């Protein structure tokens, strides 16, 4: 038992620390903003904690299979944060102040994020039909967590964005996209 407990503890630590670090490693180079990264991480952590607390209130004890739910939530929730920040940033680039840019981002993408989270949650709820306690709990935790991830992306996430416009930086990621997309489109357009 001690050996299994040690392995499970290691899996839990690696999942809870490794997943956010890997996501941050992929996110930061694209935007070069620490506060944005902190906001995204905090809102993901919050949705994991709410899902875990709600799950424990419902089932009182969690199976080991559910250990990996945090990695799912972080990965799935980051997509909505990236999309809504992109729209927010576009509104700021067009001259909108912070409150107006938040309003534009949420009004234009809020419905898509809500229904995206809802359909993803329903998809994971299918695991509840598996007949396995671990998979049932995993489906339940992810469904709860991804629902809150969508809500926190449209609320808590914006608390971490600066009210003043940051100093413009050279956007090397745009250069990469501008050079690779046309060649990719040309390559796929010439395929038989």
C-alpha positions in Angstrom: 0.0 0.0 0.0 2.8 2.4 0.8 4.4 1.9 -2.6 1.0 2.5 -4.4 0.4 5.6 -2.3 3.8 6.9 -3.2 3.2 6.4 -6.9 -0.2 8.0 -6.7 1.2 11.0 -4.9 3.9 11.4 -7.6 1.3 11.2 -10.3 -0.8 13.8 -8.6 2.1 16.2 -8.2 3.4 15.7 -11.7 -0.1 16.2 -13.1 -0.9 19.3 -11.0 2.4 21.0 -11.6 3.5 19.6 -15.0 0.3 20.4 -16.9 0.2 24.1 -15.9 3.9 24.5 -16.5 3.7 23.0 -20.0 0.6 25.1 -20.9 2.4 28.2 -19.6 5.5 27.3 -21.6 3.4 27.2 -24.8 1.3 30.3 -23.9 3.9 32.8 -22.8 5.9 32.9 -26.0 2.8 33.8 -28.0 1.8 36.8 -25.8 4.8 37.8 -23.7 2.7 39.0 -20.8 3.2 37.6 -17.3 0.0 39.1 -15.8 -2.1 37.5 -18.5 -0.5 34.2 -17.7 -1.2 34.6 -14.0 -4.8 35.4 -14.7 -5.2 32.4 -17.0 -3.5 30.2 -14.4 -5.6 31.5 -11.5 -8.9 31.1 -13.3 -7.9 27.5 -14.3 -6.9 26.7 -10.7 -10.1 28.1 -9.5 -12.2 25.9 -11.8 -10.2 22.9 -10.7 -10.8 23.7 -7.0 -14.5 24.3 -7.6 -14.9 21.0 -9.5 -12.9 19.1 -6.9 -15.0 20.6 -4.0 -18.3 20.0 -5.8 -17.2 16.4 -6.7 -16.3 15.7 -3.1 -19.6 17.0 -1.9 -21.4 14.7 -4.3 -19.4 11.4 -3.9 -17.4 12.0 -0.7 -14.4 10.1 -1.9 -12.6 10.1 -5.3 -11.2 7.2 -7.2 -7.6 7.3 -8.4 -8.6 7.5 -12.0 -9.9 11.0 -11.4 -6.4 12.3 -10.5 -5.8 13.4 -14.1 -8.9 15.6 -14.3 -6.9 18.8 -13.6 -4.8 18.3 -16.7 -7.9 18.0 -18.8 -9.4 21.1 -17.3 -6.3 23.2 -17.8 -5.9 22.1 -21.4 -9.5 22.6 -22.3 -10.0 25.8 -20.4 -6.9 27.5 -21.9 -8.5 27.5 -25.4 -11.4 29.7 -24.3 -8.9 32.1 -22.6 -6.8 32.4 -25.7 -9.8 33.0 -27.9 -11.4 35.6 -25.7 -8.1 37.4 -25.1 -7.5 37.5 -28.8 -10.8 39.3 -29.3 -10.1 41.6 -26.3 -6.7 42.5 -27.8 -8.2 43.2 -31.2 -10.7 45.6 -29.6 -7.8 47.3 -27.8 -5.8 47.6 -31.0 -8.8 49.2 -32.6 -8.9 51.9 -29.9 -11.4 50.6 -27.3 -10.6 51.2 -23.7 -10.5 48.3 -21.2 -14.2 48.2 -20.2 -15.4 48.5 -23.8 -12.9 45.8 -25.0 -14.1 43.4 -22.3 -17.7 44.1 -23.3 -16.9 43.4 -27.0 -15.0 40.2 -26.2 -17.6 38.8 -24.0 -20.6 39.9 -26.1 -19.0 38.5 -29.3 -17.5 35.2 -27.8 -19.5 34.7 -24.7 -22.1 32.6 -26.3 -19.6 30.4 -28.2 -17.6 29.9 -24.9 -20.7 29.0 -23.0 -22.0 26.5 -25.6 -18.5 25.2 -26.2 -18.1 24.5 -22.5 -21.6 23.0 -22.3 -21.1 20.6 -25.2 -17.6 19.6 -23.9 -19.1 19.0 -20.5 -21.9 16.8 -22.0 -19.3 14.9 -24.0 -17.4 14.1 -20.8 -20.6 13.2 -19.0 -20.8 10.2 -21.3 -18.1 8.7 -19.1 -20.7 8.5 -16.3 -22.3 5.7 -18.3 -19.0 3.6 -18.3 -20.0 1.6 -15.2 -16.6 2.3 -13.6 -16.5 4.5 -10.5 -13.3 6.1 -11.6 -14.5 7.0 -15.0 -17.9 8.1 -13.7 -16.2 10.5 -11.3 -13.7 11.7 -13.9 -16.6 12.5 -16.3 -18.5 14.3 -13.5 -15.4 16.4 -12.4 -14.5 17.4 -15.9 -18.1 18.3 -16.7 -18.4 20.5 -13.6 -14.9 22.0 -14.1 -15.2 22.8 -17.8 -18.5 24.5 -17.1 -16.9 26.7 -14.5 -13.8 27.2 -16.7 -16.0 28.9 -19.3 -17.6 31.1 -16.7 -14.3 32.1 -15.0 -12.8 32.9 -18.4 -15.5 35.5 -19.0 -15.2 37.0 -15.4 -12.2 36.3 -13.3 -9.7 36.2 -16.2 -10.4 39.9 -17.0 -9.4 41.0 -13.5 -5.8 40.3 -14.4 -5.7 42.3 -17.6 -4.0 45.7 -17.3 -6.4 48.7 -17.5 -3.8 50.8 -19.4 -2.4 49.8 -22.7 0.9 48.0 -22.4 3.9 49.2 -24.4 3.8 47.6 -27.9 6.4 44.9 -28.4 7.8 43.3 -31.5 5.5 40.5 -32.3 7.7 37.7 -33.7 4.8 35.2 -33.5 2.9 37.2 -36.1 5.9 37.0 -38.4 6.0 33.2 -38.0 2.3 32.9 -38.8 2.6 35.3 -41.8 5.4 33.3 -43.3 4.1 29.8 -42.6 0.3 30.2 -43.4 0.7 31.2 -47.0 3.1 28.4 -47.8 0.8 25.9 -46.0 -2.3 27.2 -47.9 -0.3 27.0 -51.2 0.8 23.4 -50.4 -2.7 22.2 -49.5 -4.2 24.0 -52.5 -1.9 22.2 -54.9 -2.7 18.7 -53.6 -4.7 16.5 -55.9 
